[in-house]
Amino acid sequence: MRWIAKAAVFVTSRAWPCWEKLTADPARTQSDALFAILRRNRFTVFGKDHRFDAVSSLRDYRRHVPVRDYEGLRAYVERVEAGEANVLTEEPVSMFALTSGSTGAPKLIPVTQSSRANHRRLTRLWYYRAYLDHPTLFDGKLLGAVSPAHEGMTPGQIPFGAASGLVYQSSPRWIQNAFAVPYEAAQVKEFAAKYYLIMRLAIEHPISFFGTPNPSTILRLVETADQYKDDLIRDIRDGTISSRCALAPALRSSLEARLKKNSRRAAQLESFAGRAGALRPREYWPGLALIGCWKGGSVGVRLHELPRWFGAHVPVRDLGYMASEAQITLPITDAGCGGILDIAGNFYEFIPESEIGSGQPEALTCDQLESGQSYYPILTTPAGLYRYDINDVVRVAGFHKRTPILEFVRKGRDVTSITGEKLHVNQVIAAMAEAQKIAGLVLRHYGASADVDRSRYLFSVEFDAGAPEREALERLLKILDDQLCRLNVEYREKRRSDRLHAPVLQIMRSGWFERKTSAALRRTGRDAQIKMPLLSNEPEDAAEISSVIECVGPSGEG
């Protein structure tokens, strides 16, 4: 495949200088993007309702179009779902990206050919920049896990499906052809079967790139291969797919027709598992050049588990800040989780995090942002989202020329407050990381919840191989409490005054997090959307709690 990759890189190499040149003048590029969207859609229902024809400046746009979330847009989207044209965009809606909504009703995010072109451009540039840094990226097969882009039809006969499927379809054809697992595997709905099938088909090949948004999906896949290694090795030896993998007969026949007996590979895998005591990709995919996944926010907490399976030498690059609503940034380095804002594809405004709760928050353009500061992005897209509050928090990690490099921090308003302490999830992450380091303990999973009725926080933890002695757990909890006092002055003051009572450590039964994740998968049907909250107001299932440790000694002095 190297000659195909080189040809594709040559083509994309001409697009990169053009895209990068725009980053030197983000104000002009963003103004051009905004008014191109408004001119194109001034005669739509939304455009007429909001007087796009009278908009000649950003100030006009802000006066005519208020910031809104999906619920403020739902009535327009429902008209599009029913088949009405020219509602949000003059350009036809080719599909909807299906995602979870804040009210329980799902969100259907419009997709047009213009927004598809944005996805396609950034996807090509991502692969191009990754290839420059990792020349063996395309030496083997590629591996990913996606959900189907077409899962149903609206009343107006417009298809809807997963954003991950859309991103896959936005990849160049040669990239799609390089994947070890055919797109049909996305149709498998039962996740245990899907993960087994992906690994059954992939492990037979040398993989040089492994990319999927959520790192927990990567871990579930390699853990599945190890858990069912005997079945998997047998399948490779016999050229079959295990009956434990429940597939539709037509799909099973189609896939098995492409398989052959491979006793040589089966013997290799058997040898790897015997020597290491586990079946790990560090042995069966030694040519893996890069892992691509999200690294920011709460999903990044699991990145530390990757070396256990892949070794410490395999680099990890963020795929970029993307959502069902838009693909927003382009990472061009393995370091950190930031990416260059795509100023050509969408128009962005940013509300400082400190102002989000005020009555009239100030909206800034991307050329007004400051390094190190956090903001709520507001999107205007060619697919019909206008001043759309995506409810995320991003941080400016620096600048590429004059364009911000953004990193995803967390979902917006991801804060709990029992007595005014306003505890952020990133404070919980930092405190727990430091507590583990000082206490010399390693958690497999953890979460925190606010016990409002008893004015305290509950920290749920799960260990790999049984919980440590009670004394070690008490020390972990005390250090955690002290670290939160250090990171959050309001937490410290509330603890000192006993308005916030001592926290509690809940030791969870083995497999707790896996069962919780599986339940969420059944509800959403999307592994890429599973971003299990590390901080919430919801208590854990009491049946999952093995034991409880109370905080020992006073806090607020750490």
Secondary structure, DSSP 8 states (H G I E B T S, - for coil): -HHHHHHHHHHHHHHHHHHHHHTT-HHHHHHHHHHHHHHHTTTSHHHHHTTGGG--SHHHHHHHS--B-HHHHHHHHHHHHTT-SSSS-SS---EEEEE--TTSS-EEEEE-HHHHHHHHHHHHHHHHHHHHH-TTTTSSEEE-----S--EE-TTS-EEE-HHHHHHHHS-HHHHHHBSS-GGGGG--SHHHHHHHHHHHHTTS-EEEEE-S-HHHHHHHHHHHHHTHHHHHHHHHHT---TTS---HHHHHHHHTT----HHHHHHHHHHHHHHSS--HHHH-TT--EEE---STGGGGGGGGHHHHH-SSS-EE---SB-SS-B-EE--SSSSS-EEE-TTTSEEEEEEGGGTTSSS---B-GGG--TT-EEEEEEE-TTS--SEE--EEEEEEEEETTEEEEEEEEETT-EE-SSS--EEHHHHHHHHHHHHHHHT---SEEEEEEEGGGTEEEEEEE-SSS---HHHHHHHHHHHHHHHHHH-HHHHHHHHTTSS---EEEEE-TTHHHHHHHHHHHHH--STT----SEESS---GGGEEEEEE--S--S--
